């Protein structure tokens, strides 16, 4: 009987400790959530496709967006053409050589984009880029 009591109190050891695995998965989940929400603020437009596109975005770049209805936005805020000209002239007075990118929806009338480009020429802004998407 003494032998049975001795074996009955033996502690069971072994098994897999999954705590570090769960910790790693939680860190990966947090990183995924943070990076999936990191996107460029702005309006969603259907960009026309070009075979060679150059990245022109810089920290002080002004973005002019023209949606498919012809509405003009400066940095995601709706503006009229006179308001756009006034704000860009003010920005030019503060920093004379800042880049401007124009994002036009592929369904917008070409004349509306030309109006914006003509306005930029009148203000004498030289660093102007047209944003395009990559062809699929």
N, CA, C and O atoms as CSV, one atom per row, in Angstrom:
chain,resi,resn,atom,element,x,y,z
A,1,UNK,N,N,0.799,-1.195,0.000
A,1,UNK,CA,C,0.000,0.000,0.000
A,1,UNK,C,C,0.846,1.265,0.000
A,1,UNK,O,O,0.443,2.278,-0.571
A,2,UNK,N,N,1.950,1.220,0.600
A,2,UNK,CA,C,2.799,2.405,0.654
A,2,UNK,C,C,3.294,2.781,-0.743
A,2,UNK,O,O,3.476,3.957,-1.057
A,3,UNK,N,N,3.506,1.764,-1.570
A,3,UNK,CA,C,3.967,2.046,-2.919
A,3,UNK,C,C,2.891,2.742,-3.750
A,3,UNK,O,O,3.197,3.627,-4.550
A,4,UNK,N,N,1.630,2.343,-3.563
A,4,UNK,CA,C,0.558,2.984,-4.322
A,4,UNK,C,C,0.376,4.448,-3.939
A,4,UNK,O,O,0.101,5.284,-4.800
A,5,UNK,N,N,0.525,4.762,-2.671
A,5,UNK,CA,C,0.398,6.145,-2.217
A,5,UNK,C,C,1.521,6.990,-2.785
A,5,UNK,O,O,1.328,8.165,-3.098
A,6,UNK,N,N,2.688,6.391,-2.917
A,6,UNK,CA,C,3.821,7.116,-3.449
A,6,UNK,C,C,3.593,7.477,-4.916
A,6,UNK,O,O,3.927,8.589,-5.325
A,7,UNK,N,N,3.035,6.575,-5.713
A,7,UNK,CA,C,2.794,6.855,-7.115
A,7,UNK,C,C,1.576,7.756,-7.339
A,7,UNK,O,O,1.518,8.466,-8.343
A,8,UNK,N,N,0.618,7.739,-6.436
A,8,UNK,CA,C,-0.584,8.544,-6.578
A,8,UNK,C,C,-0.335,10.033,-6.409
A,8,UNK,O,O,-1.092,10.844,-6.943
A,9,UNK,N,N,0.687,10.406,-5.693
A,9,UNK,CA,C,0.972,11.828,-5.458
A,9,UNK,C,C,1.921,12.408,-6.499
A,9,UNK,O,O,2.276,13.584,-6.422
A,10,UNK,N,N,2.327,11.616,-7.449
A,10,UNK,CA,C,3.258,12.114,-8.471
A,10,UNK,C,C,2.565,13.173,-9.335
A,10,UNK,O,O,1.473,12.951,-9.858
A,11,UNK,N,N,3.223,14.321,-9.471
A,11,UNK,CA,C,2.672,15.416,-10.262
A,11,UNK,C,C,2.907,15.157,-11.738
A,11,UNK,O,O,3.972,14.676,-12.124
A,12,UNK,N,N,1.933,15.469,-12.554
A,12,UNK,CA,C,2.068,15.280,-13.990
A,12,UNK,C,C,2.768,16.500,-14.586
A,12,UNK,O,O,2.330,17.626,-14.352
A,13,UNK,N,N,3.816,16.310,-15.329
A,13,UNK,CA,C,4.544,17.396,-15.968
A,13,UNK,C,C,4.492,17.184,-17.467
A,13,UNK,O,O,4.303,16.063,-17.940
A,14,UNK,N,N,4.656,18.245,-18.197
A,14,UNK,CA,C,4.631,18.155,-19.649
A,14,UNK,C,C,3.512,19.001,-20.213
A,14,UNK,O,O,2.879,19.764,-19.484
A,15,UNK,N,N,3.265,18.874,-21.494
A,15,UNK,CA,C,2.250,19.683,-22.155
A,15,UNK,C,C,2.897,20.871,-22.841
A,15,UNK,O,O,4.099,21.101,-22.709
A,16,UNK,N,N,2.102,21.610,-23.561
A,16,UNK,CA,C,2.604,22.755,-24.324
A,16,UNK,C,C,2.125,24.029,-23.653
A,16,UNK,O,O,0.944,24.184,-23.344
A,17,UNK,N,N,3.059,24.930,-23.435
A,17,UNK,CA,C,2.729,26.239,-22.873
A,17,UNK,C,C,2.429,27.176,-24.045
A,17,UNK,O,O,3.335,27.523,-24.803
A,18,UNK,N,N,1.180,27.585,-24.200
A,18,UNK,CA,C,0.798,28.420,-25.350
A,18,UNK,C,C,0.762,29.917,-25.024
A,18,UNK,O,O,0.407,30.718,-25.889
A,19,UNK,N,N,1.111,30.300,-23.829
A,19,UNK,CA,C,1.073,31.714,-23.449
A,19,UNK,C,C,1.965,32.584,-24.339
A,19,UNK,O,O,1.497,33.624,-24.802
A,20,UNK,N,N,3.219,32.218,-24.602
A,20,UNK,CA,C,4.026,33.069,-25.504
A,20,UNK,C,C,3.438,33.152,-26.913
A,20,UNK,O,O,3.518,34.200,-27.554
A,21,UNK,N,N,2.855,32.072,-27.395
A,21,UNK,CA,C,2.238,32.048,-28.720
A,21,UNK,C,C,1.065,33.030,-28.785
A,21,UNK,O,O,0.923,33.769,-29.759
A,22,UNK,N,N,0.237,33.033,-27.757
A,22,UNK,CA,C,-0.903,33.946,-27.701
A,22,UNK,C,C,-0.413,35.397,-27.633
A,22,UNK,O,O,-1.001,36.277,-28.262
A,23,UNK,N,N,0.661,35.653,-26.874
A,23,UNK,CA,C,1.214,37.011,-26.787
A,23,UNK,C,C,1.687,37.494,-28.158
A,23,UNK,O,O,1.426,38.634,-28.541
A,24,UNK,N,N,2.374,36.636,-28.885
A,24,UNK,CA,C,2.856,37.005,-30.214
A,24,UNK,C,C,1.679,37.271,-31.150
A,24,UNK,O,O,1.716,38.233,-31.918
A,25,UNK,N,N,0.648,36.451,-31.104
A,25,UNK,CA,C,-0.523,36.656,-31.948
A,25,UNK,C,C,-1.231,37.971,-31.636
A,25,UNK,O,O,-1.700,38.656,-32.545
A,26,UNK,N,N,-1.310,38.319,-30.371
A,26,UNK,CA,C,-1.944,39.582,-30.010
A,26,UNK,C,C,-1.139,40.776,-30.530
A,26,UNK,O,O,-1.721,41.757,-30.993
A,27,UNK,N,N,0.183,40.702,-30.459
A,27,UNK,CA,C,1.024,41.787,-30.990
A,27,UNK,C,C,0.837,41.902,-32.500
A,27,UNK,O,O,0.723,43.011,-33.024
A,28,UNK,N,N,0.805,40.775,-33.205
A,28,UNK,CA,C,0.596,40.788,-34.652
A,28,UNK,C,C,-0.779,41.362,-34.989
A,28,UNK,O,O,-0.913,42.111,-35.957
A,29,UNK,N,N,-1.792,41.022,-34.208
A,29,UNK,CA,C,-3.130,41.552,-34.425
A,29,UNK,C,C,-3.168,43.066,-34.250
A,29,UNK,O,O,-3.792,43.765,-35.048
A,30,UNK,N,N,-2.511,43.573,-33.223
A,30,UNK,CA,C,-2.471,45.024,-32.991
A,30,UNK,C,C,-1.756,45.722,-34.143
A,30,UNK,O,O,-2.218,46.760,-34.615
A,31,UNK,N,N,-0.641,45.170,-34.598
A,31,UNK,CA,C,0.089,45.773,-35.727
A,31,UNK,C,C,-0.782,45.767,-36.973
A,31,UNK,O,O,-0.810,46.755,-37.706
A,32,UNK,N,N,-1.488,44.684,-37.226
A,32,UNK,CA,C,-2.361,44.606,-38.400
A,32,UNK,C,C,-3.468,45.653,-38.334
A,32,UNK,O,O,-3.758,46.310,-39.334
A,33,UNK,N,N,-4.084,45.813,-37.178
A,33,UNK,CA,C,-5.176,46.785,-37.030
A,33,UNK,C,C,-4.650,48.204,-37.257
A,33,UNK,O,O,-5.301,49.006,-37.927
A,34,UNK,N,N,-3.478,48.516,-36.704
A,34,UNK,CA,C,-2.933,49.863,-36.860
A,34,UNK,C,C,-2.546,50.163,-38.298
A,34,UNK,O,O,-2.792,51.266,-38.785
A,35,UNK,N,N,-1.946,49.201,-38.983
A,35,UNK,CA,C,-1.509,49.468,-40.354
A,35,UNK,C,C,-2.647,49.400,-41.357
A,35,UNK,O,O,-2.569,50.040,-42.406
A,36,UNK,N,N,-3.695,48.653,-41.073
A,36,UNK,CA,C,-4.795,48.575,-42.030
A,36,UNK,C,C,-5.611,49.868,-42.065
A,36,UNK,O,O,-6.257,50.159,-43.071
A,37,UNK,N,N,-5.590,50.635,-40.994
A,37,UNK,CA,C,-6.319,51.900,-40.962
A,37,UNK,C,C,-5.468,53.079,-41.407
A,37,UNK,O,O,-5.983,54.187,-41.557
A,38,UNK,N,N,-4.173,52.862,-41.622
A,38,UNK,CA,C,-3.293,53.949,-42.046
A,38,UNK,C,C,-3.443,54.149,-43.549
A,38,UNK,O,O,-2.953,53.342,-44.339
A,39,UNK,N,N,-4.114,55.215,-43.937
A,39,UNK,CA,C,-4.282,55.522,-45.352
A,39,UNK,C,C,-4.159,57.019,-45.541
A,39,UNK,O,O,-4.232,57.787,-44.581
A,40,UNK,N,N,-3.977,57.422,-46.764
A,40,UNK,CA,C,-3.858,58.842,-47.073
A,40,UNK,C,C,-5.235,59.478,-46.999
A,40,UNK,O,O,-6.160,59.018,-47.669
A,41,UNK,N,N,-5.393,60.527,-46.199
A,41,UNK,CA,C,-6.701,61.166,-46.136
A,41,UNK,C,C,-7.022,61.869,-47.439
A,41,UNK,O,O,-6.131,62.380,-48.118
A,42,UNK,N,N,-8.259,61.892,-47.774
A,42,UNK,CA,C,-8.676,62.559,-49.003
A,42,UNK,C,C,-9.963,61.954,-49.502
A,42,UNK,O,O,-10.604,61.158,-48.815
A,43,UNK,N,N,-10.321,62.327,-50.664
A,43,UNK,CA,C,-11.560,61.856,-51.253
A,43,UNK,C,C,-11.275,60.691,-52.173
A,43,UNK,O,O,-10.200,60.609,-52.767
A,44,UNK,N,N,-12.220,59.800,-52.292
A,44,UNK,CA,C,-12.078,58.649,-53.181
A,44,UNK,C,C,-12.506,59.064,-54.577
A,44,UNK,O,O,-13.656,59.442,-54.800
A,45,UNK,N,N,-11.571,58.991,-55.513
A,45,UNK,CA,C,-11.871,59.279,-56.901
A,45,UNK,C,C,-11.327,58.145,-57.752
A,45,UNK,O,O,-10.359,57.485,-57.373
A,46,UNK,N,N,-11.936,57.924,-58.877
A,46,UNK,CA,C,-11.506,56.912,-59.820
A,46,UNK,C,C,-10.470,57.551,-60.743
A,46,UNK,O,O,-10.820,58.271,-61.678
A,47,UNK,N,N,-9.181,57.278,-60.467
A,47,UNK,CA,C,-8.112,57.924,-61.208
A,47,UNK,C,C,-7.929,57.289,-62.576
A,47,UNK,O,O,-8.060,56.073,-62.717
A,48,UNK,N,N,-7.625,58.101,-63.592
A,48,UNK,CA,C,-7.303,57.524,-64.896
A,48,UNK,C,C,-5.971,56.786,-64.812
A,48,UNK,O,O,-5.160,57.076,-63.933
A,49,UNK,N,N,-5.739,55.844,-65.709
A,49,UNK,CA,C,-4.549,55.008,-65.654
A,49,UNK,C,C,-3.464,55.538,-66.587
A,49,UNK,O,O,-3.754,56.028,-67.678
A,50,UNK,N,N,-2.210,55.434,-66.143
A,50,UNK,CA,C,-1.059,55.808,-66.968
A,50,UNK,C,C,0.029,54.777,-66.755
A,50,UNK,O,O,0.183,54.251,-65.652
A,51,UNK,N,N,0.786,54.483,-67.805
A,51,UNK,CA,C,1.804,53.445,-67.698
A,51,UNK,C,C,3.007,53.893,-66.882
A,51,UNK,O,O,3.661,53.063,-66.251
A,52,UNK,N,N,3.310,55.170,-66.879
A,52,UNK,CA,C,4.431,55.665,-66.072
A,52,UNK,C,C,3.919,56.759,-65.159
A,52,UNK,O,O,3.563,57.847,-65.612
A,53,UNK,N,N,3.885,56.468,-63.891
A,53,UNK,CA,C,3.438,57.470,-62.934
A,53,UNK,C,C,4.552,57.721,-61.933
A,53,UNK,O,O,5.254,56.795,-61.526
A,54,UNK,N,N,4.713,58.980,-61.536
A,54,UNK,CA,C,5.766,59.390,-60.631
A,54,UNK,C,C,5.123,59.870,-59.340
A,54,UNK,O,O,4.125,60.590,-59.368
A,55,UNK,N,N,5.692,59.472,-58.211
A,55,UNK,CA,C,5.172,59.912,-56.920
A,55,UNK,C,C,5.626,61.344,-56.680
A,55,UNK,O,O,6.826,61.614,-56.623
A,56,UNK,N,N,4.672,62.269,-56.538
A,56,UNK,CA,C,5.000,63.677,-56.335
A,56,UNK,C,C,4.590,64.189,-54.965
A,56,UNK,O,O,4.753,65.375,-54.676
A,57,UNK,N,N,4.065,63.323,-54.124
A,57,UNK,CA,C,3.574,63.800,-52.846
A,57,UNK,C,C,4.735,64.123,-51.918
A,57,UNK,O,O,5.635,63.306,-51.725
A,58,UNK,N,N,4.707,65.310,-51.352
A,58,UNK,CA,C,5.691,65.770,-50.388
A,58,UNK,C,C,4.916,66.270,-49.181
A,58,UNK,O,O,3.702,66.453,-49.270
A,59,UNK,N,N,5.581,66.495,-48.059
A,59,UNK,CA,C,4.845,66.893,-46.858
A,59,UNK,C,C,4.007,68.155,-47.007
A,59,UNK,O,O,2.920,68.224,-46.434
A,60,UNK,N,N,4.471,69.167,-47.763
A,60,UNK,CA,C,3.717,70.418,-47.886
A,60,UNK,C,C,2.975,70.505,-49.205
A,60,UNK,O,O,2.623,71.597,-49.650
A,61,UNK,N,N,2.741,69.397,-49.817
A,61,UNK,CA,C,2.045,69.373,-51.095
A,61,UNK,C,C,0.576,69.723,-50.905
A,61,UNK,O,O,-0.072,69.228,-49.983
A,62,UNK,N,N,0.056,70.572,-51.775
A,62,UNK,CA,C,-1.373,70.876,-51.781
A,62,UNK,C,C,-2.037,69.951,-52.788
A,62,UNK,O,O,-1.571,69.821,-53.920
A,63,UNK,N,N,-3.114,69.316,-52.383
A,63,UNK,CA,C,-3.825,68.383,-53.253
A,63,UNK,C,C,-5.141,69.010,-53.695
A,63,UNK,O,O,-5.966,69.407,-52.873
A,64,UNK,N,N,-5.318,69.090,-55.009
A,64,UNK,CA,C,-6.568,69.581,-55.584
A,64,UNK,C,C,-7.263,68.382,-56.205
A,64,UNK,O,O,-6.699,67.717,-57.074
A,65,UNK,N,N,-8.479,68.103,-55.766
A,65,UNK,CA,C,-9.229,66.951,-56.244
A,65,UNK,C,C,-10.474,67.434,-56.975
A,65,UNK,O,O,-11.169,68.340,-56.514
A,66,UNK,N,N,-10.742,66.819,-58.113
A,66,UNK,CA,C,-11.961,67.108,-58.872
A,66,UNK,C,C,-12.729,65.805,-58.973
A,66,UNK,O,O,-12.272,64.860,-59.617
A,67,UNK,N,N,-13.906,65.748,-58.335
A,67,UNK,CA,C,-14.665,64.496,-58.333
A,67,UNK,C,C,-15.462,64.341,-59.629
A,67,UNK,O,O,-15.426,65.212,-60.498
A,68,UNK,N,N,-16.178,63.228,-59.747
A,68,UNK,CA,C,-16.885,62.933,-61.003
A,68,UNK,C,C,-18.037,63.894,-61.276
A,68,UNK,O,O,-18.536,63.946,-62.400
A,69,UNK,N,N,-18.473,64.662,-60.262
A,69,UNK,CA,C,-19.530,65.659,-60.469
A,69,UNK,C,C,-18.950,67.023,-60.865
A,69,UNK,O,O,-19.704,67.949,-61.163
A,70,UNK,N,N,-17.627,67.153,-60.870
A,70,UNK,CA,C,-17.002,68.422,-61.228
A,70,UNK,C,C,-16.728,69.323,-60.042
A,70,UNK,O,O,-16.255,70.446,-60.225
A,71,UNK,N,N,-17.012,68.862,-58.821
A,71,UNK,CA,C,-16.751,69.659,-57.614
A,71,UNK,C,C,-15.248,69.667,-57.340
A,71,UNK,O,O,-14.585,68.634,-57.436
A,72,UNK,N,N,-14.720,70.844,-57.000
A,72,UNK,CA,C,-13.292,71.001,-56.737
A,72,UNK,C,C,-13.067,71.016,-55.224
A,72,UNK,O,O,-13.811,71.651,-54.477
A,73,UNK,N,N,-12.016,70.298,-54.788
A,73,UNK,CA,C,-11.661,70.221,-53.379
A,73,UNK,C,C,-10.199,70.605,-53.226
A,73,UNK,O,O,-9.360,70.214,-54.037
A,74,UNK,N,N,-9.893,71.371,-52.184
A,74,UNK,CA,C,-8.505,71.663,-51.830
A,74,UNK,C,C,-8.240,70.979,-50.504
A,74,UNK,O,O,-8.818,71.342,-49.480
A,75,UNK,N,N,-7.367,69.995,-50.527
A,75,UNK,CA,C,-7.060,69.194,-49.331
A,75,UNK,C,C,-8.340,68.667,-48.683
A,75,UNK,O,O,-8.511,68.792,-47.470
A,76,UNK,N,N,-9.223,68.092,-49.461
A,76,UNK,CA,C,-10.468,67.441,-49.034
A,76,UNK,C,C,-11.559,68.413,-48.580
A,76,UNK,O,O,-12.576,67.974,-48.043
A,77,UNK,N,N,-11.376,69.721,-48.781
A,77,UNK,CA,C,-12.404,70.694,-48.442
A,77,UNK,C,C,-12.974,71.292,-49.725
A,77,UNK,O,O,-12.204,71.757,-50.565
A,78,UNK,N,N,-14.291,71.296,-49.908
A,78,UNK,CA,C,-14.867,71.824,-51.153
A,78,UNK,C,C,-14.636,73.324,-51.284
A,78,UNK,O,O,-14.807,74.080,-50.327
A,79,UNK,N,N,-14.240,73.743,-52.491
A,79,UNK,CA,C,-13.999,75.160,-52.764
A,79,UNK,C,C,-14.508,75.492,-54.161
A,79,UNK,O,O,-14.632,74.623,-55.024
A,80,UNK,N,N,-14.800,76.783,-54.358
A,80,UNK,CA,C,-15.095,77.268,-55.705
A,80,UNK,C,C,-13.763,77.679,-56.330
A,80,UNK,O,O,-12.750,77.757,-55.634
A,81,UNK,N,N,-13.759,77.939,-57.626
A,81,UNK,CA,C,-12.507,78.341,-58.275
A,81,UNK,C,C,-11.954,79.651,-57.720
A,81,UNK,O,O,-10.743,79.741,-57.515
A,82,UNK,N,N,-12.792,80.690,-57.460
A,82,UNK,CA,C,-12.230,81.904,-56.839
A,82,UNK,C,C,-11.643,81.642,-55.445
A,82,UNK,O,O,-10.599,82.193,-55.096
A,83,UNK,N,N,-12.319,80.796,-54.650
A,83,UNK,CA,C,-11.771,80.455,-53.327
A,83,UNK,C,C,-10.458,79.699,-53.464
A,83,UNK,O,O,-9.519,79.934,-52.704
A,84,UNK,N,N,-10.393,78.795,-54.430
A,84,UNK,CA,C,-9.168,78.037,-54.669
A,84,UNK,C,C,-8.017,78.978,-55.024
A,84,UNK,O,O,-6.905,78.838,-54.514
A,85,UNK,N,N,-8.300,79.934,-55.904
A,85,UNK,CA,C,-7.259,80.886,-56.302
A,85,UNK,C,C,-6.792,81.707,-55.110
A,85,UNK,O,O,-5.594,81.923,-54.929
A,86,UNK,N,N,-7.739,82.164,-54.298
A,86,UNK,CA,C,-7.380,82.979,-53.128
A,86,UNK,C,C,-6.523,82.187,-52.148
A,86,UNK,O,O,-5.520,82.697,-51.648
A,87,UNK,N,N,-6.910,80.949,-51.871
A,87,UNK,CA,C,-6.146,80.136,-50.908
A,87,UNK,C,C,-4.760,79.783,-51.436
A,87,UNK,O,O,-3.789,79.771,-50.680
A,88,UNK,N,N,-4.669,79.492,-52.741
A,88,UNK,CA,C,-3.358,79.171,-53.302
A,88,UNK,C,C,-2.456,80.402,-53.354
A,88,UNK,O,O,-1.247,80.286,-53.149
A,89,UNK,N,N,-3.028,81.587,-53.626
A,89,UNK,CA,C,-2.216,82.810,-53.600
A,89,UNK,C,C,-1.704,83.086,-52.182
A,89,UNK,O,O,-0.565,83.518,-52.002
A,90,UNK,N,N,-2.547,82.835,-51.180
A,90,UNK,CA,C,-2.122,83.006,-49.787
A,90,UNK,C,C,-0.993,82.039,-49.454
A,90,UNK,O,O,-0.011,82.425,-48.820
A,91,UNK,N,N,-1.127,80.793,-49.873
A,91,UNK,CA,C,-0.089,79.789,-49.627
A,91,UNK,C,C,1.205,80.162,-50.350
A,91,UNK,O,O,2.296,79.978,-49.810
A,92,UNK,N,N,1.081,80.680,-51.560
A,92,UNK,CA,C,2.266,81.079,-52.327
A,92,UNK,C,C,2.982,82.239,-51.650
A,92,UNK,O,O,4.210,82.317,-51.690
A,93,UNK,N,N,2.226,83.144,-51.026
A,93,UNK,CA,C,2.844,84.255,-50.303
A,93,UNK,C,C,3.646,83.739,-49.104
A,93,UNK,O,O,4.684,84.303,-48.759
A,94,UNK,N,N,3.160,82.666,-48.473
A,94,UNK,CA,C,3.859,82.109,-47.312
A,94,UNK,C,C,5.068,81.275,-47.728
A,94,UNK,O,O,6.142,81.405,-47.140
A,95,UNK,N,N,4.903,80.427,-48.731
A,95,UNK,CA,C,6.021,79.623,-49.235
A,95,UNK,C,C,5.909,79.587,-50.750
A,95,UNK,O,O,5.051,78.887,-51.289
A,96,UNK,N,N,6.768,80.335,-51.451
A,96,UNK,CA,C,6.611,80.548,-52.893
A,96,UNK,C,C,6.723,79.293,-53.760
A,96,UNK,O,O,6.120,79.240,-54.832
A,97,UNK,N,N,7.476,78.285,-53.324
A,97,UNK,CA,C,7.737,77.144,-54.196
A,97,UNK,C,C,7.204,75.860,-53.581
A,97,UNK,O,O,7.978,75.016,-53.131
A,98,UNK,N,N,5.894,75.711,-53.560
A,98,UNK,CA,C,5.313,74.492,-53.015
A,98,UNK,C,C,4.691,73.683,-54.150
A,98,UNK,O,O,4.163,74.253,-55.105
A,99,UNK,N,N,4.752,72.349,-54.046
A,99,UNK,CA,C,4.186,71.505,-55.108
A,99,UNK,C,C,2.676,71.366,-54.975
A,99,UNK,O,O,2.124,71.411,-53.876
A,100,UNK,N,N,2.030,71.197,-56.111
A,100,UNK,CA,C,0.585,71.003,-56.175
A,100,UNK,C,C,0.322,69.755,-56.998
A,100,UNK,O,O,0.908,69.564,-58.065
A,101,UNK,N,N,-0.570,68.901,-56.491
A,101,UNK,CA,C,-0.979,67.748,-57.281
A,101,UNK,C,C,-2.458,67.885,-57.602
A,101,UNK,O,O,-3.240,68.362,-56.780
A,102,UNK,N,N,-2.834,67.466,-58.801
A,102,UNK,CA,C,-4.220,67.535,-59.253
A,102,UNK,C,C,-4.705,66.109,-59.447
A,102,UNK,O,O,-4.133,65.339,-60.217
A,103,UNK,N,N,-5.773,65.774,-58.731
A,103,UNK,CA,C,-6.377,64.451,-58.821
A,103,UNK,C,C,-7.754,64.606,-59.448
A,103,UNK,O,O,-8.684,65.087,-58.801
A,104,UNK,N,N,-7.883,64.206,-60.689
A,104,UNK,CA,C,-9.159,64.325,-61.386
A,104,UNK,C,C,-9.774,62.959,-61.611
A,104,UNK,O,O,-9.097,62.034,-62.058
A,105,UNK,N,N,-11.046,62.829,-61.306
A,105,UNK,CA,C,-11.760,61.584,-61.561
A,105,UNK,C,C,-11.782,61.321,-63.066
A,105,UNK,O,O,-11.887,62.258,-63.857
A,106,UNK,N,N,-11.686,60.060,-63.462
A,106,UNK,CA,C,-11.632,59.744,-64.896
A,106,UNK,C,C,-12.935,60.069,-65.607
A,106,UNK,O,O,-12.949,60.177,-66.833
A,107,UNK,N,N,-14.033,60.228,-64.872
A,107,UNK,CA,C,-15.329,60.529,-65.484
A,107,UNK,C,C,-15.608,62.030,-65.548
A,107,UNK,O,O,-16.623,62.439,-66.113
A,108,UNK,N,N,-14.725,62.859,-64.978
A,108,UNK,CA,C,-14.971,64.303,-64.956
A,108,UNK,C,C,-14.725,64.885,-66.350
A,108,UNK,O,O,-13.930,64.352,-67.125
A,109,UNK,N,N,-15.413,65.979,-66.654
A,109,UNK,CA,C,-15.213,66.640,-67.941
A,109,UNK,C,C,-13.813,67.237,-67.993
A,109,UNK,O,O,-13.347,67.848,-67.031
A,110,UNK,N,N,-13.159,67.053,-69.119
A,110,UNK,CA,C,-11.790,67.522,-69.316
A,110,UNK,C,C,-11.683,69.038,-69.121
A,110,UNK,O,O,-10.662,69.529,-68.639
A,111,UNK,N,N,-12.717,69.770,-69.488
A,111,UNK,CA,C,-12.700,71.234,-69.376
A,111,UNK,C,C,-12.539,71.670,-67.922
A,111,UNK,O,O,-11.900,72.687,-67.652
A,112,UNK,N,N,-13.108,70.919,-66.987
A,112,UNK,CA,C,-13.012,71.285,-65.571
A,112,UNK,C,C,-11.565,71.164,-65.082
A,112,UNK,O,O,-11.094,72.005,-64.316
A,113,UNK,N,N,-10.873,70.131,-65.519
A,113,UNK,CA,C,-9.469,69.957,-65.154
A,113,UNK,C,C,-8.624,71.058,-65.790
A,113,UNK,O,O,-7.701,71.571,-65.157
A,114,UNK,N,N,-8.928,71.423,-67.023
A,114,UNK,CA,C,-8.189,72.494,-67.710
A,114,UNK,C,C,-8.398,73.827,-66.992
A,114,UNK,O,O,-7.463,74.623,-66.896
A,115,UNK,N,N,-9.611,74.086,-66.483
A,115,UNK,CA,C,-9.858,75.313,-65.720
A,115,UNK,C,C,-8.940,75.385,-64.502
A,115,UNK,O,O,-8.367,76.433,-64.204
A,116,UNK,N,N,-8.810,74.266,-63.808
A,116,UNK,CA,C,-7.941,74.242,-62.620
A,116,UNK,C,C,-6.477,74.425,-63.025
A,116,UNK,O,O,-5.746,75.169,-62.371
A,117,UNK,N,N,-6.043,73.757,-64.093
A,117,UNK,CA,C,-4.658,73.904,-64.550
A,117,UNK,C,C,-4.374,75.328,-65.020
A,117,UNK,O,O,-3.279,75.848,-64.801
A,118,UNK,N,N,-5.352,75.959,-65.664
A,118,UNK,CA,C,-5.201,77.342,-66.103
A,118,UNK,C,C,-5.075,78.277,-64.902
A,118,UNK,O,O,-4.275,79.212,-64.920
A,119,UNK,N,N,-5.851,78.027,-63.878
A,119,UNK,CA,C,-5.773,78.817,-62.644
A,119,UNK,C,C,-4.379,78.681,-62.033
A,119,UNK,O,O,-3.809,79.674,-61.580
A,120,UNK,N,N,-3.825,77.477,-62.012
A,120,UNK,CA,C,-2.486,77.266,-61.457
A,120,UNK,C,C,-1.419,77.991,-62.284
A,120,UNK,O,O,-0.440,78.501,-61.737
A,121,UNK,N,N,-1.616,78.032,-63.597
A,121,UNK,CA,C,-0.680,78.757,-64.462
A,121,UNK,C,C,-0.749,80.259,-64.194
A,121,UNK,O,O,0.282,80.931,-64.161
A,122,UNK,N,N,-1.972,80.795,-64.000
A,122,UNK,CA,C,-2.132,82.222,-63.693
A,122,UNK,C,C,-1.434,82.603,-62.392
A,122,UNK,O,O,-0.850,83.681,-62.285
A,123,UNK,N,N,-1.497,81.717,-61.412
A,123,UNK,CA,C,-0.857,81.985,-60.120
A,123,UNK,C,C,0.660,81.817,-60.233
A,123,UNK,O,O,1.398,82.241,-59.344
A,124,UNK,N,N,1.125,81.202,-61.317
A,124,UNK,CA,C,2.543,80.957,-61.573
A,124,UNK,C,C,3.110,79.903,-60.627
A,124,UNK,O,O,4.184,80.072,-60.050
A,125,UNK,N,N,2.357,78.806,-60.483
A,125,UNK,CA,C,2.862,77.658,-59.739
A,125,UNK,C,C,3.494,76.700,-60.749
A,125,UNK,O,O,2.847,76.276,-61.707
A,126,UNK,N,N,4.766,76.366,-60.521
A,126,UNK,CA,C,5.507,75.574,-61.484
A,126,UNK,C,C,5.546,74.084,-61.166
A,126,UNK,O,O,5.664,73.265,-62.077
A,127,UNK,N,N,5.449,73.722,-59.901
A,127,UNK,CA,C,5.517,72.321,-59.509
A,127,UNK,C,C,4.111,71.735,-59.461
A,127,UNK,O,O,3.502,71.653,-58.395
A,128,UNK,N,N,3.603,71.333,-60.609
A,128,UNK,CA,C,2.250,70.785,-60.716
A,128,UNK,C,C,2.346,69.365,-61.264
A,128,UNK,O,O,3.032,69.114,-62.255
A,129,UNK,N,N,1.660,68.453,-60.615
A,129,UNK,CA,C,1.638,67.071,-61.075
A,129,UNK,C,C,0.209,66.567,-61.190
A,129,UNK,O,O,-0.667,66.956,-60.418
A,130,UNK,N,N,-0.010,65.700,-62.164
A,130,UNK,CA,C,-1.322,65.054,-62.333
A,130,UNK,C,C,-1.207,63.641,-61.779
A,130,UNK,O,O,-0.327,62.884,-62.189
A,131,UNK,N,N,-2.080,63.283,-60.860
A,131,UNK,CA,C,-2.049,61.969,-60.249
A,131,UNK,C,C,-2.819,60.991,-61.135
A,131,UNK,O,O,-3.927,61.279,-61.587
A,132,UNK,N,N,-2.212,59.835,-61.372
A,132,UNK,CA,C,-2.862,58.787,-62.133
A,132,UNK,C,C,-2.738,57.480,-61.368
A,132,UNK,O,O,-1.888,57.342,-60.488
A,133,UNK,N,N,-3.586,56.529,-61.707
A,133,UNK,CA,C,-3.462,55.195,-61.153
A,133,UNK,C,C,-2.670,54.325,-62.105
A,133,UNK,O,O,-2.417,54.717,-63.244
A,134,UNK,N,N,-2.275,53.143,-61.649
A,134,UNK,CA,C,-1.558,52.215,-62.513
A,134,UNK,C,C,-2.548,51.368,-63.292
A,134,UNK,O,O,-3.580,50.973,-62.749
A,135,UNK,N,N,-2.257,51.083,-64.547
A,135,UNK,CA,C,-3.181,50.251,-65.334
A,135,UNK,C,C,-3.225,48.833,-64.781
A,135,UNK,O,O,-2.226,48.309,-64.289
A,136,UNK,N,N,-4.398,48.227,-64.871
A,136,UNK,CA,C,-4.526,46.869,-64.343
A,136,UNK,C,C,-4.369,45.848,-65.439
A,136,UNK,O,O,-4.448,44.647,-65.180
